């Protein structure tokens, strides 16, 4: 796959609609594999890129990526799918992927129909802080890879993590003025059992956007990585309805463009 190393493409039967799914911080296309396969079964064609530094068993690889690289990879994914000449192209992101999706959806020069976020801290009352969860993740990855004491390197790894999160936080804050200019339909999925971000922040974001653009959904029993939660059927149903309602050629008949 030219320029999209590590990406996964799911070839559905419907050549009119393409969907891009962006994964989370510390994640990989496996974050959205179940969802991508569900969308494929509905006929859609789906691309899930791999962000630089991700998908590795070496925790240090993660710090080779940064928000500017991930922005460029988002551009590349959009360009790759645009070349396939879909009638409609949708873009969604999980967690950090939602930040990048939101940024792209505010850009006039991308040929995107609509999109949205799944448990993404696009607009928050407090700075992003996932250090506790990251610490556990890093310890597991480090000990599996190097079979040595994590505590000897813990502070250096956490220092790199905090620097990376600060970049992500700055990028998140830069989205505030952009979101006020949003012109595309925007899907928000928020798990109320989210263990990484404050679920109340999603409602703040929804209230800051034009009502006619926002499809806001809460899921009381779901946790952060909603795309793999056992009780994800309502989420998938709502997402499929959003895509169908906002494609220019609805299944079963034509409706006017938005």
N, C-alpha and C positions, 0 to 999 in steps of 0.2 A: 504494500500500500504506500504509494509515493508520498514521502514527507510526513507520514503519519505512523511512525514506528510504534509498534505495540498496540495500535488501535484495533478495535473489533468492529466488524461490519456484519449486520444481520439483514439478509436479503429477503424481504417480504415480497408478496406478489403485487402490491400496489406501487406502481412506478410514479404515481402523482404526488406522493407525500413522503418527505424525508424527515427524520427526527434525530437530533443530536442530544446525547445524554452525557453530561460532565460529572465526573466522580468527585469524591470528597478529599479533604486533606488527609494524608496518610493512606488513602484508599487506592483503588485501581478500577478498571472497567468491571471487575467482579462485583463492585458495589451495586451496579445497575444491570447485571447480567440477567437476573430473573425478570426484571421489568422489560429489558430489551427483547427477551424471548417472548414475553406476553404481547408486546407491540408487534413483533414479527408475525405471531399467530393471527393477529388482526389484519395482517397484510402490509403493515408499514415497513419501510426500510430504515434501519437504525444504525447510526455510527456512535461508538463510544471511544473517544480518544484516551490515550494514556499520557498524563502529565509528566514532565521531566522530573526525575528523582523518585518517582513512584513505582510501585509494583516490584520493588527489590527487597531482598531479605537482609540487606545491609542498611542499617539505620542512617549511616553517614551519607548514603546516596540521596536521601530526601533533601539534604541541605544544599545539594547542587542545583536545585530548582529555585526559582523565585517568581514573584507575581508577574514580572514583565515577560519572562519566558512563557508562563502559562497563558498570559494574554495572547501572545503570538501564536501559541498552539491552538487557542480558541479560534483565532482568525483563520489559521490553516484548516481547521476542521470545517468551518463555515465555507471556505473557498472550495474545499474538496467536494462537499455536498452540493454546493451551488453549481459546480461543473456537471453534475449529474442531471441538471435541468428539471428539477421537481417543480410541480405547480406551486406547492406550498412547502416551506421548510420551517420546522419548529425546533426550539432550543430550550432544554431544561437542565438544571443542575442540582445536585445534592450537596448541601452544606457549602463548603468552599466553592464547589462547582456552581452553586447558585449565585455566588457573587460575580463570577465570570459571565454566567448566563445573563444576569441582570445588566451588567455593563454592556454586553453586546446588544441586548434588546433595546438599549437606549441610543444605539448608533444608527444614524439614517442610512449609512452606506452599506449596511449588511442586508441581504435579501432574505429577511426573516419574516414569517407570517405572524408568529406568536410564540409564547414560551412561558417559563416560570421557574419556580424554585421548590425544593423539598427540604424543609428544616434548615434553612439558610439564614445566617445572621446579617441580613442586608441592612437593617436599620435597628440598632440596639440602644438600650438605655445605658449600658456599661460596656467597656472594652471587652473584646473577645478574650476569654481565659479558659483554655482547655488543658492546662499544664498537668493537672492530676491524672487525667485520662491518658495524656501523651506519655507521661512518665512510666505508666504501666505498660503501654504499648512498646516504648523504647526498650525497657528492661527485657521484655520477652524476646523482642527481635535481636537485641544485642547478645543475650546469653545463648540463644539458639545458633547465632552465627559464629560467635567467637569463643563460646564455652569458657568465659572468664568472668570475673567479678564486675558487675555493672556499676557498683558503687564507686569504683576507681575512676570511672569516666562520666559519671552521672552529671556532675555540675557542668562540664564542658558541653555535653549533649543538650542539657536544658538551656544553657546560654545560647546555643545555636537555634534552638527551638524558639526561644523568646524573641530573638532577632527576626526570625522568619514570621512569627505571628505579628510582630510590630509592623512589618511590611504589609501583611494582609489587613491589619487594622487600618492602616493609612489608606489602603485601596478601598476598603469598606466605606470609610468616611468620605472618600471622593465620590461615592455613588449618590450621596444625598441630593445634591443639586441636579444630577442626571435623572434620578427617578421622578422628579417633578415634571420632567419633559417627556415621560414615557408616553408612547403613542400606540403601542401594540397590546393586544389582550395578554393578560398576565395571570398565571395560575400560581396560587400559594397553597402548599400543603404543610400543615404544622402538626406534629405529634405532641400531644399534651403530656406524655411521659418522657419527653426529650431530656436526656441526662447530660447533654453537653451545652445546650443553649437555652435561654429563658423562653419558654413557649409564648409568653405574653408579648414578646417583641414582634412576632408575626402580625398580630392584630394592629400594632402601632404602624407597621409598614402598610398594611391594607388600608388603614384610615387616611394615610398620607397620599394615597393614589386616587385617581379618578374612579368613582364607583362603576362607571360603565366599562372599565377595562379589567377590573379585578374579579377573579373567581377564587374566593377564599374558603378553605376547607380545614376543619380541625378533626383530629383523629384521637379520641380519648385514650385508647388502649395501646397506642403505638409509641415506639422509642425512636432514637435519633436516625438510625439507618432504616428508614421506613421501607425502602425498596426491598429489604430482605425480611422484614417482620412477618411472622406467621399470619397475623391478622391484617394483611395488606389489601384484601380484596376490595374494600370500599375505596381505598386510595386509588387503586388501579381503575376501578369503575369511573370515578370522578375524572381522572386524567383522560381516559378514553373519551368520555363525553365532551370534555373541553376541546380535545383535538378535533373531534367530529363537528362540533359546533363552530369551530373557527377555521376549518379548511374551506377553500373556495368551492370545492365540489363535494358536497355532503354525500355520504353513502345513501343510495336510494333516491338521489335527486339533486338538482342544482339549487344553490341559494346565492344571493348577491354577496359580493365581496364586502369586507368591512372597510 
